[in-house]
Amino acid sequence: MWRVIPVHSKSDRKQEEQQEKQRHDDYYKKESQPRILAPVHWEKFDSIDRHIHGYTYSVKCLGNIKDKRVLDLGCGTGWFSVILAKRGALVDAIDISSEAINIAAAMAKINEVVERTSFRAGSVYELDYPENYFDLVIGQAILHHLRHKDKVVMPLYRIIKPGGRAVFCEPFGESRTLERIRLAVPVPVDEEDKTHWDEQFKYRDLDTFRALFKVRYREFQLLSRLDRLISYGPFVNFLGHLDLALLRYFPFLRRYARSIVVELVKPKAKSTCSTRLGQIPTGL
Ligand SMILES: C[S@@+](CC[C@H](N)C(=O)[O-])C[C@H]1O[C@@H](n2cnc3c(N)ncnc32)[C@H](O)[C@@H]1O
């Protein structure tokens, strides 16, 4: 079957970058301050057995990062870069917003990880790092900001070592119906959370990466997305565990998940395949 591949010009991309920079500079100027993180922020991952959130699962996917060279893509205020550094990684981080990068550098300073971190303002479309440089790339909620995902595949592939991986945790928007319901519910949302449904990650976006990477993925959160309405933590936690069973035994529900963790593996020798995370042995 034929699939129409959108053709984007360089000026479309530049325009997107300018808009993202402006929007995020404004946002970070208003909303963000560097803050000191407590050890629980980087130690908690080791005691989690069953991951009900994509975020913690994405850290598990990274494995042992001690002295690994890791890139935090779209690092925002650098809170996650600090966590990676505290967990032993040598961290490079990039974001289009220079306001974010200023806060991130201050975060690294007050959290005493300056020697293990390096921040730069720039675009993920132009990753000016040496070839085969990173063991791992991580991105928290960055891919869905990129309207030209096809243009990031090659830059990513170039900087990751053969056998290295990229892990992304993204808001997932496969179901338009569910998104309509979400937007109809009158709960306060964070400025950063007002992503349009059509920009949230979709299964079809996985195809963009399949030409060069082995692709694995896993969906998270069905009922526990009601945490916007239910403030009783233990009940939300219960729903999270129920979600694990529902998503495992009823695959047709996965398209209604709230987030997705995507893992891209750069093969040691060039080949392609794709599967769901956790269904084939890792350590390719
Ligand atoms: C939802 S925020 C996530 C930030 C951070 N990863 C976090 O979890 O807090 C998305 C980030 O992507 C950045 N961004 C958007 N387009 C970008 C691009 N082309 N290159 C680099 N960063 C970009 C924005 O400036 C913003 O900081």
PDBQT file of the ligand as one rigid body, heavy atoms in Angstrom, charges set to zero:
ROOT
HETATM    1  C1  LIG A 301       7.870  19.208  26.981  1.00  0.00    +0.000 C 
HETATM    2  S1  LIG A 301       9.405  20.050  27.064  1.00  0.00    +0.000 S 
HETATM    3  C2  LIG A 301      10.351  18.764  27.856  1.00  0.00    +0.000 C 
HETATM    4  C3  LIG A 301      11.579  19.280  28.531  1.00  0.00    +0.000 C 
HETATM    5  C4  LIG A 301      12.313  18.257  29.373  1.00  0.00    +0.000 C 
HETATM    6  N1  LIG A 301      12.741  17.104  28.607  1.00  0.00    +0.000 N 
HETATM    7  C5  LIG A 301      11.451  17.847  30.519  1.00  0.00    +0.000 C 
HETATM    8  O1  LIG A 301      11.102  16.664  30.614  1.00  0.00    +0.000 OA
HETATM    9  O2  LIG A 301      11.148  18.704  31.354  1.00  0.00    +0.000 OA
HETATM   10  C6  LIG A 301       9.999  20.008  25.406  1.00  0.00    +0.000 C 
HETATM   11  C7  LIG A 301      11.328  20.685  25.226  1.00  0.00    +0.000 C 
HETATM   12  O3  LIG A 301      11.738  20.512  23.883  1.00  0.00    +0.000 OA
HETATM   13  C8  LIG A 301      12.441  21.673  23.494  1.00  0.00    +0.000 C 
HETATM   14  N2  LIG A 301      12.472  21.696  22.021  1.00  0.00    +0.000 N 
HETATM   15  C9  LIG A 301      11.438  21.868  21.156  1.00  0.00    +0.000 A 
HETATM   16  N3  LIG A 301      11.883  21.790  19.883  1.00  0.00    +0.000 NA
HETATM   17  C10 LIG A 301      13.221  21.593  19.952  1.00  0.00    +0.000 A 
HETATM   18  C11 LIG A 301      14.249  21.435  18.975  1.00  0.00    +0.000 A 
HETATM   19  N4  LIG A 301      13.993  21.497  17.650  1.00  0.00    +0.000 N 
HETATM   20  N5  LIG A 301      15.504  21.234  19.403  1.00  0.00    +0.000 NA
HETATM   21  C12 LIG A 301      15.796  21.185  20.730  1.00  0.00    +0.000 A 
HETATM   22  N6  LIG A 301      14.873  21.320  21.697  1.00  0.00    +0.000 NA
HETATM   23  C13 LIG A 301      13.593  21.513  21.308  1.00  0.00    +0.000 A 
HETATM   24  C14 LIG A 301      11.674  22.811  24.144  1.00  0.00    +0.000 C 
HETATM   25  O4  LIG A 301      12.435  23.985  24.272  1.00  0.00    +0.000 OA
HETATM   26  C15 LIG A 301      11.316  22.168  25.494  1.00  0.00    +0.000 C 
HETATM   27  O5  LIG A 301      12.266  22.475  26.484  1.00  0.00    +0.000 OA
ENDROOT
TORSDOF 0
